Amino acid sequence: MSSSMSTGSIVELQRNSSKWSTIVESITKLERKIFPKHESLSKSFEDELRKKNCGLLYVEFDGDVAGYVMYSWPSSLSASISKLAVKENFRRRGYGEALLKAAIEKSRTRHVQRISLHVDPLRNPAVNLYKKLGFKVDNLIEGYYSSDRNAYRMYLDFHPQ
Ligand SMILES: CC(C)(COP(=O)(O)OP(=O)(O)OC[C@H]1O[C@@H](n2cnc3c(N)ncnc32)[C@H](O)[C@@H]1OP(=O)(O)O)[C@@H](O)C(=O)NCCC(=O)NCCS
């Protein structure tokens, strides 16, 4: 966990958690607020989350969600980060980095070789954070999010050859 993250703790959302619906509701709201429609999982968030190979970690702060990371491991070889976001008034406190590190550790324990993700190159804070933790840009995919919004495909290899 980042040393600058002095309060708030990272929690893994369990399928049978009594908090499930409260947490999903909070995150759906944040999705709607933070991401443009075509990039938002607000409608499908819960469906995604119920998938077998999908996990969610969130930062709990005073009983509320300050940030979250969603990840999945579609095969035994690779994992992907499908969402990472921190609530606006909680940014720059190390939560994003702590969440990403925790998701990387979760993936590492599943013995995948690679973690990949897509990010809009215009999202500077996110691109910087991914690079800080060792992700490399694979390629640029034009029109990924919408006709005029591209994506970097980025990856982190655990066992580079
Ligand atoms: C990206 C995001 C999750 C970062 O969360 P955060 O909690 O503010 O990040 P941290 O405080 O842990 O910062 C970690 C690193 O991220 C990068 N970073 C974060 N905010 C930044 C900013 N405003 N400008 C430039 N770099 C930034 C830096 O590399 C920083 O490391 P440093 O402190 O050593 O400079 C947050 O800005 C966010 O939710 N953005 C909107 C959603 C988004 O773009 N999600 C990713 C696409 S799915």
The ligand as a MOL file (V3000), in Angstrom:
LIG
                    3D

  0  0  0     0  0            999 V3000
M  V30 BEGIN CTAB
M  V30 COUNTS 48 50 0 0 0
M  V30 BEGIN ATOM
M  V30 1 C -6.3080 7.9800 -12.5460 0
M  V30 2 C -6.8080 8.1040 -11.1360 0
M  V30 3 C -7.4830 6.7800 -10.7220 0
M  V30 4 C -5.6010 8.3580 -10.1870 0
M  V30 5 O -6.0270 8.2840 -8.8380 0
M  V30 6 P -5.3210 9.0750 -7.6490 0
M  V30 7 O -5.7570 8.4580 -6.3740 0
M  V30 8 O -5.5280 10.5290 -7.7960 0
M  V30 9 O -3.7730 8.7540 -7.9330 0
M  V30 10 P -2.5690 8.7270 -6.8810 0
M  V30 11 O -2.7180 9.7930 -5.8820 0
M  V30 12 O -2.4300 7.3250 -6.3440 0
M  V30 13 O -1.3230 9.0430 -7.8370 0
M  V30 14 C -0.4620 8.0290 -8.3010 0
M  V30 15 C 0.2610 8.4600 -9.5710 0
M  V30 16 O -0.6900 8.7260 -10.6110 0
M  V30 17 C -0.2200 9.8030 -11.4460 0
M  V30 18 N -1.1370 10.9550 -11.3120 0
M  V30 19 C -2.2300 11.0320 -10.5030 0
M  V30 20 N -2.8650 12.2020 -10.6680 0
M  V30 21 C -2.1750 12.8810 -11.5930 0
M  V30 22 C -2.3400 14.1540 -12.2030 0
M  V30 23 N -3.3760 14.9560 -11.8610 0
M  V30 24 N -1.4560 14.5410 -13.1430 0
M  V30 25 C -0.4300 13.7530 -13.5040 0
M  V30 26 N -0.1980 12.5310 -12.9580 0
M  V30 27 C -1.0750 12.0990 -12.0140 0
M  V30 28 C 1.1590 10.1400 -10.9210 0
M  V30 29 O 2.0780 9.3170 -11.6030 0
M  V30 30 C 1.0480 9.7290 -9.4640 0
M  V30 31 O 2.2940 9.4410 -8.9000 0
M  V30 32 P 3.0970 10.6270 -8.1260 0
M  V30 33 O 2.2180 11.0050 -6.9690 0
M  V30 34 O 4.3620 9.9600 -7.7240 0
M  V30 35 O 3.2540 11.7320 -9.1060 0
M  V30 36 C -7.8080 9.2950 -10.9690 0
M  V30 37 O -7.2100 10.4660 -11.4760 0
M  V30 38 C -9.1490 9.0920 -11.6790 0
M  V30 39 O -10.0780 8.4800 -11.1400 0
M  V30 40 N -9.2810 9.6160 -12.9210 0
M  V30 41 C -10.5140 9.5250 -13.6900 0
M  V30 42 C -10.8350 8.1230 -14.1360 0
M  V30 43 C -9.7700 7.5270 -15.0380 0
M  V30 44 O -9.1720 8.1800 -15.8590 0
M  V30 45 N -9.5780 6.2140 -14.8860 0
M  V30 46 C -8.6460 5.4570 -15.6950 0
M  V30 47 C -9.2630 4.9670 -16.9530 0
M  V30 48 S -10.2780 3.5250 -16.7170 0
M  V30 END ATOM
M  V30 BEGIN BOND
M  V30 1 1 1 2
M  V30 2 1 2 3
M  V30 3 1 2 4
M  V30 4 1 2 36
M  V30 5 1 4 5
M  V30 6 1 5 6
M  V30 7 2 6 7
M  V30 8 1 6 8
M  V30 9 1 6 9
M  V30 10 1 9 10
M  V30 11 2 10 11
M  V30 12 1 10 12
M  V30 13 1 10 13
M  V30 14 1 13 14
M  V30 15 1 14 15
M  V30 16 1 15 16
M  V30 17 1 15 30
M  V30 18 1 16 17
M  V30 19 1 17 18
M  V30 20 1 17 28
M  V30 21 1 18 19
M  V30 22 1 18 27
M  V30 23 2 19 20
M  V30 24 1 20 21
M  V30 25 1 21 22
M  V30 26 2 21 27
M  V30 27 1 22 23
M  V30 28 2 22 24
M  V30 29 1 24 25
M  V30 30 2 25 26
M  V30 31 1 26 27
M  V30 32 1 28 29
M  V30 33 1 28 30
M  V30 34 1 30 31
M  V30 35 1 31 32
M  V30 36 2 32 33
M  V30 37 1 32 34
M  V30 38 1 32 35
M  V30 39 1 36 37
M  V30 40 1 36 38
M  V30 41 2 38 39
M  V30 42 1 38 40
M  V30 43 1 40 41
M  V30 44 1 41 42
M  V30 45 1 42 43
M  V30 46 2 43 44
M  V30 47 1 43 45
M  V30 48 1 45 46
M  V30 49 1 46 47
M  V30 50 1 47 48
M  V30 END BOND
M  V30 END CTAB
M  END
